[in-house]
Amino acid sequence: PPAVPPPPPGPPPRGSLGLHRAFLRSPLGLLRLGQLAVGAAFWLTVAAHRYEGAAHFALFAAVLVWLLTLGLFGLSALGRWELVPWLGSRWLLANLVHDLVLGVGLCTAAAGIMGHKAGQKSYCNLPGYSQRCLYGAYLGAAVCGAVAACLYLFSGLYCLARRCRDQRDIV
């Protein structure tokens, strides 16, 4: 009888799902944790208080950047960035673009909006003002946004330095 050809090879077996500890101890891993904490404080501060007008954009920008950061952190912490089509082989570049374009750009814009709104409400910070005052909430959101933008700038510069040294992986 004729020989039967072997079946085509299947996908390579995936290893167990575990934490990529080297990433969690790296400067980028620590910066990502800081971005997630400060970003959550930023959008929660905006969302927890009455907002109108341009604050809708600030909330959208803060949540969008935070969710994308959460995705990047999760894939990097699990060591599964190769699973992302097209970006898996360019993971450091994807992190660099996320940090410098989205992170710095959107967080700076959102912090500026909230700072402007705080300036508009600065009159209500006076003693004897009896109405509800959103000055503190807007100012707190502006500070959180500025700190988040700085963290994204630091991580973007870190990724840029690694890219210039031609280190392709994330750790």
Disulfide bonds with the S-S distance in Angstrom:
Cys124-Cys133 2.08
